[in-house]
């Protein structure tokens, strides 16, 4: 069947501002950064936001595959259910894991796991007969992203020992970067020991007593002191969804459902770092969403925008729109625009309206 969506992509150009946050930490617990255009920028890695999008899809009716090193645990129940003894189940599960993943994370759906168990049954639960090339054939027949592995189709899969199981990702995420210069700041904090003899009367439940003792608490000193880094930024997020690639694994009649779940997850997903203490819960503020055919186009924000005393969002929107409009003019026929939508300007145009607009193209 001819793929009518080959080389057709939905491109999301999103602006999203966060106040005091540390959305994505580096190895010393500081917010990740990058130097762009000679200035330091806040950064959230692609894999960080991608995982949050993947996990958020569960809230929109999507059954995810499993991403695990513990594939044996996933297989054991299915093998036992099909009549394998405890020893046979352990041996076959170990053999399948060794043939496919060894000691690496593997994306595998429940349908695939069941099919692997059925294949082992056909072999009489003889673990010596289990080979990667045969497992790849089983996987190809069993993989059904519309049922329980949409995340495999969206985010891809690489199985080095069974390359026929590889799936090219339909979704491409860039690192989110601040549209402007950012310097990380340091917060110094202290904590008081509730059982300190000079502060224990606070536990009597009387606000006045606790307030009265505040002076004594400061004299007694804190039980713990520390520091952490944070920043605030307006982020530019670029995400591309290749509809033609998605159609290779998801039936045409299910594409609309897949696009809806993906966009809703993209809208609500926020990195989970320090949510209890800094609560980064800011939504999209502006997005230009293009349906295009041709080369992908990311806005680099190489020259950071200036606040001019009115924040960074307004100049970021202006820069984003101007950059894309100029490239459309310069690219001519190679820009390949099918449609363009803006979210965040007309308050009557909701995220549901945007989704309905995008579903027209699948």
C-alpha positions as CSV (number, residue, x, y, z in Angstrom):
1,X,0.0,0.0,0.0
2,X,1.3,3.4,-0.9
3,X,2.2,5.6,2.0
4,X,0.3,8.8,1.3
5,X,2.0,10.7,4.2
6,X,5.6,10.1,3.2
7,X,7.8,13.1,4.2
8,X,4.8,14.8,5.8
9,X,5.6,16.2,9.3
10,X,3.9,18.1,12.0
11,X,6.4,20.5,13.5
12,X,5.7,22.1,17.0
13,X,7.5,25.4,17.8
14,X,6.6,25.9,21.5
15,X,7.4,28.7,23.9
16,X,6.9,27.9,27.6
17,X,8.1,30.0,30.5
18,X,9.0,28.8,34.0
19,X,9.8,30.8,37.1
20,X,12.1,29.4,39.9
21,X,12.8,25.8,38.7
22,X,15.4,23.1,38.2
23,X,13.6,21.1,35.5
24,X,16.6,18.9,34.5
25,X,19.6,18.4,36.7
26,X,23.2,17.6,35.7
27,X,25.6,15.3,37.6
28,X,26.0,17.8,40.5
29,X,22.3,18.7,40.8
30,X,22.5,22.0,38.9
31,X,20.1,23.0,36.1
32,X,21.5,21.9,32.8
33,X,22.8,24.6,30.5
34,X,24.4,25.1,27.1
35,X,26.4,27.9,25.4
36,X,24.5,29.2,22.3
37,X,25.5,32.3,20.4
38,X,28.3,32.9,23.0
39,X,25.8,33.2,25.9
40,X,24.8,30.7,28.6
41,X,21.3,29.3,28.2
42,X,19.1,27.1,30.3
43,X,18.5,23.7,28.8
44,X,16.3,20.7,29.3
45,X,17.5,17.6,27.5
46,X,15.5,16.0,24.8
47,X,15.4,12.6,26.6
48,X,14.1,14.3,29.8
49,X,11.1,15.9,28.2
50,X,10.6,12.9,25.9
51,X,10.2,10.5,28.9
52,X,7.6,12.8,30.5
53,X,5.6,12.9,27.3
54,X,5.8,9.1,27.0
55,X,4.6,8.6,30.6
56,X,1.8,11.3,30.2
57,X,0.3,9.4,27.3
58,X,-1.0,6.8,29.7
59,X,-3.5,9.3,30.9
60,X,-5.0,9.6,27.5
61,X,-5.8,5.9,26.8
62,X,-2.5,4.7,25.5
63,X,-1.1,1.4,26.7
64,X,2.7,1.6,26.7
65,X,5.3,-1.0,26.0
66,X,7.8,-1.9,28.6
67,X,11.3,-0.4,28.6
68,X,13.3,-2.7,30.8
69,X,16.4,-4.7,31.5
70,X,14.3,-7.2,33.3
71,X,12.7,-8.8,30.3
72,X,12.9,-12.2,32.1
73,X,10.2,-11.0,34.6
74,X,8.0,-10.0,31.7
75,X,8.3,-13.3,30.0
76,X,8.1,-15.7,33.0
77,X,4.3,-15.5,33.6
78,X,3.5,-16.0,29.9
79,X,5.8,-19.0,29.7
80,X,4.3,-20.6,32.9
81,X,0.8,-19.9,31.7
82,X,1.6,-21.9,28.5
83,X,2.7,-24.9,30.5
84,X,6.4,-24.4,31.0
85,X,7.9,-25.8,34.3
86,X,9.6,-23.3,36.6
87,X,13.0,-24.5,35.2
88,X,11.9,-24.3,31.6
89,X,10.4,-20.8,32.1
90,X,13.5,-19.5,33.7
91,X,15.7,-21.0,31.0
92,X,13.6,-19.8,28.1
93,X,13.2,-16.3,29.6
94,X,17.0,-16.1,30.1
95,X,17.7,-17.3,26.6
96,X,15.3,-14.7,25.0
97,X,16.7,-11.9,27.1
98,X,20.3,-12.9,26.2
99,X,19.5,-13.2,22.5
100,X,17.8,-9.8,22.3
101,X,19.1,-7.5,25.0
102,X,21.9,-9.0,27.1
103,X,22.3,-6.2,29.7
104,X,20.7,-3.3,27.8
105,X,17.3,-1.6,28.1
106,X,14.8,-3.1,25.6
107,X,11.4,-1.8,24.4
108,X,9.0,-4.7,24.3
109,X,5.2,-4.8,24.2
110,X,2.9,-7.1,26.0
111,X,1.8,-8.6,22.6
112,X,5.4,-9.3,21.7
113,X,6.1,-10.9,25.1
114,X,3.1,-13.2,24.6
115,X,4.3,-14.1,21.1
116,X,7.8,-14.9,22.4
117,X,6.2,-17.2,25.0
118,X,4.1,-18.9,22.3
119,X,7.2,-19.3,20.1
120,X,9.0,-21.0,23.0
121,X,6.1,-23.3,23.4
122,X,6.3,-24.3,19.8
123,X,9.9,-25.2,20.4
124,X,8.9,-27.5,23.3
125,X,10.4,-24.9,25.7
126,X,13.9,-25.9,24.5
127,X,15.9,-22.8,25.3
128,X,18.8,-24.0,23.2
129,X,16.7,-23.5,20.0
130,X,15.9,-19.9,20.7
131,X,17.7,-17.6,18.3
132,X,17.6,-13.8,17.8
133,X,16.7,-14.0,14.1
134,X,13.6,-16.1,14.8
135,X,12.6,-13.8,17.7
136,X,12.8,-10.8,15.3
137,X,10.4,-12.6,12.9
138,X,8.0,-13.2,15.8
139,X,8.2,-9.6,16.9
140,X,7.5,-8.3,13.4
141,X,4.2,-10.1,13.3
142,X,3.3,-9.4,16.9
143,X,4.2,-5.7,17.2
144,X,1.0,-3.6,17.2
145,X,1.6,0.0,18.2
146,X,-2.1,0.8,18.0
147,X,-2.8,-1.7,20.8
148,X,0.0,-1.6,23.3
149,X,3.2,-0.1,21.8
150,X,2.5,3.4,20.4
151,X,5.5,4.6,22.3
152,X,7.7,2.2,20.3
153,X,6.4,3.7,17.0
154,X,6.8,7.3,18.3
155,X,10.1,7.1,20.1
156,X,11.8,4.3,18.2
157,X,13.7,1.2,19.2
158,X,17.1,-0.2,18.5
159,X,17.9,-3.9,19.1
160,X,21.6,-4.3,18.2
161,X,21.4,-8.2,18.4
162,X,18.2,-8.3,16.3
163,X,18.3,-5.4,13.9
164,X,15.0,-6.5,12.2
165,X,13.3,-5.4,15.4
166,X,14.6,-1.8,15.0
167,X,11.9,0.9,14.6
168,X,12.7,4.3,13.4
169,X,11.3,7.0,15.7
170,X,8.4,9.0,14.3
171,X,8.9,11.8,16.9
172,X,12.0,13.9,17.1
173,X,12.7,16.1,20.1
174,X,15.3,18.8,20.3
175,X,16.8,20.0,23.6
176,X,14.7,22.8,25.0
177,X,16.7,25.9,25.3
178,X,16.1,29.3,26.8
179,X,15.5,32.0,24.2
180,X,17.7,34.4,26.3
181,X,20.8,34.5,28.4
182,X,20.4,32.7,31.8
183,X,22.6,32.6,34.9
184,X,21.9,29.9,37.4
185,X,21.3,31.2,40.9
186,X,22.0,29.5,44.3
187,X,19.4,29.1,47.1
188,X,20.7,28.6,50.6
189,X,18.3,26.8,52.9
190,X,18.1,25.5,56.5
191,X,16.0,23.0,58.3
192,X,15.0,23.0,62.0
193,X,14.9,19.9,64.1
194,X,11.4,19.5,65.6
195,X,12.7,17.5,68.5
196,X,15.2,20.1,69.5
197,X,14.5,20.8,73.2
198,X,14.1,24.6,72.5
199,X,11.5,24.1,69.8
200,X,9.6,21.0,70.9
201,X,6.7,23.0,72.4
202,X,5.7,23.8,68.9
203,X,4.2,20.4,68.7
204,X,1.6,21.4,71.2
205,X,-0.3,22.8,68.2
206,X,-0.5,26.4,69.4
207,X,0.5,28.8,66.6
208,X,1.3,31.5,69.2
209,X,3.7,29.2,71.0
210,X,5.5,28.3,67.8
211,X,5.7,31.9,66.8
212,X,7.0,32.8,70.3
213,X,9.8,30.2,69.9
214,X,11.0,31.4,66.5
215,X,13.6,33.5,68.2
216,X,14.8,30.5,70.2
217,X,15.0,28.4,67.0
218,X,17.3,30.9,65.3
219,X,19.5,30.9,68.5
220,X,19.6,27.2,68.6
221,X,20.7,27.0,65.0
222,X,19.5,24.7,62.2
223,X,19.8,21.0,62.2
224,X,20.7,21.0,58.5
225,X,22.0,23.5,56.0
226,X,22.4,23.2,52.3
227,X,22.3,24.9,48.9
228,X,20.9,24.1,45.5
229,X,20.9,25.8,42.1
230,X,17.9,27.0,40.1
231,X,17.0,29.3,37.3
232,X,14.1,30.9,35.5
233,X,13.6,30.9,31.7
234,X,11.4,31.1,28.7
235,X,12.1,27.9,26.8
236,X,11.9,27.2,23.1
237,X,10.8,23.6,22.4
238,X,11.0,22.0,18.9
239,X,9.3,18.7,18.3
240,X,8.7,17.0,15.0
241,X,6.2,14.2,14.3
242,X,6.8,12.3,11.0
243,X,3.3,11.2,10.0
244,X,4.7,9.0,7.1
245,X,7.0,7.2,9.5
246,X,4.1,6.7,12.0
247,X,1.9,5.3,9.3
248,X,4.4,2.5,8.7
249,X,3.5,1.0,12.1
250,X,0.1,2.5,12.9
251,X,-2.9,1.7,10.7
252,X,-4.4,4.8,8.9
253,X,-7.7,4.5,10.9
254,X,-5.8,4.8,14.2
255,X,-3.5,7.7,13.2
256,X,-6.0,10.3,14.5
257,X,-6.1,8.7,17.9
258,X,-2.3,8.5,18.0
259,X,-1.9,12.1,17.1
260,X,-4.5,13.2,19.7
261,X,-2.8,11.3,22.5
262,X,0.6,12.5,21.5
263,X,-0.4,16.2,21.3
264,X,-2.2,16.1,24.6
265,X,0.8,14.4,26.3
266,X,3.1,17.0,24.7
267,X,0.8,19.7,26.1
268,X,0.7,18.5,29.7
269,X,4.1,16.9,30.2
270,X,6.5,18.8,32.4
271,X,9.9,17.4,33.7
272,X,9.5,16.0,37.2
273,X,12.7,17.3,38.9
274,X,12.1,19.2,42.1
275,X,8.4,19.4,41.7
276,X,7.8,19.1,45.4
277,X,10.0,22.1,46.3
278,X,9.7,24.3,43.2
279,X,6.5,23.2,41.5
280,X,7.3,24.0,37.9
281,X,3.7,23.8,36.5
282,X,3.7,26.4,33.7
283,X,1.7,25.6,30.6
284,X,2.4,26.3,26.9
285,X,2.2,30.1,26.2
286,X,2.5,30.1,22.5
287,X,3.0,27.6,19.7
288,X,3.2,27.7,16.0
289,X,2.4,24.3,14.6
290,X,3.3,23.6,10.9
291,X,2.3,20.7,8.7
292,X,5.1,20.5,6.2
293,X,6.7,18.3,3.6
294,X,10.5,18.6,3.2
295,X,13.5,19.4,5.4
296,X,12.8,19.9,9.1
297,X,13.3,23.4,10.4
298,X,14.3,24.3,13.9
299,X,14.6,27.9,15.2
300,X,18.1,28.2,16.7
301,X,17.6,31.5,18.7
302,X,21.3,32.0,18.1
303,X,21.0,35.6,19.2
304,X,19.3,35.6,22.5
305,X,16.3,38.0,22.9
306,X,16.3,41.0,25.2
307,X,13.6,41.6,27.8
308,X,13.3,45.3,27.3
309,X,11.7,45.5,30.7
310,X,8.6,43.5,29.7
311,X,9.8,39.9,30.1
312,X,11.2,37.5,27.5
313,X,8.0,35.9,26.2
314,X,6.8,38.8,23.9
315,X,10.2,39.3,22.2
316,X,10.5,35.5,21.9
317,X,7.1,35.2,20.1
318,X,8.1,38.0,17.8
319,X,11.4,36.5,17.0
320,X,9.9,33.0,16.4
321,X,7.2,34.2,14.1
322,X,9.6,36.5,12.1
323,X,12.2,33.7,11.7
324,X,9.7,31.2,10.4
325,X,8.0,33.7,8.1
326,X,11.4,34.7,6.7
327,X,12.4,31.1,6.1
328,X,9.1,30.4,4.4
329,X,9.8,33.2,2.0
330,X,13.4,32.2,1.4
331,X,12.8,28.5,1.0
332,X,10.1,29.0,-1.7
333,X,8.7,25.8,-3.0
334,X,11.1,23.8,-0.7
335,X,9.3,25.0,2.4
336,X,6.5,22.6,1.6
337,X,3.9,24.1,3.9
338,X,0.6,22.2,3.9
339,X,-0.9,24.1,6.8
340,X,0.0,26.5,9.7
341,X,-1.7,26.9,13.0
342,X,-1.1,29.3,16.0
343,X,-2.1,28.5,19.5
344,X,-1.9,31.1,22.3
345,X,-3.1,34.2,20.5
346,X,-6.8,33.6,20.1
347,X,-8.1,32.5,23.5
348,X,-11.1,30.9,21.8
349,X,-8.8,28.4,19.9
350,X,-8.2,25.7,22.4
351,X,-5.8,22.8,22.4
352,X,-8.7,20.6,21.4
353,X,-9.3,22.8,18.4
354,X,-5.6,22.5,17.5
355,X,-5.8,18.7,17.7
356,X,-8.9,18.7,15.5
357,X,-7.1,20.8,13.0
358,X,-4.1,18.4,12.9
359,X,-6.3,15.3,12.7
360,X,-7.6,16.6,9.4
361,X,-4.2,15.8,7.9
362,X,-4.2,12.1,8.7
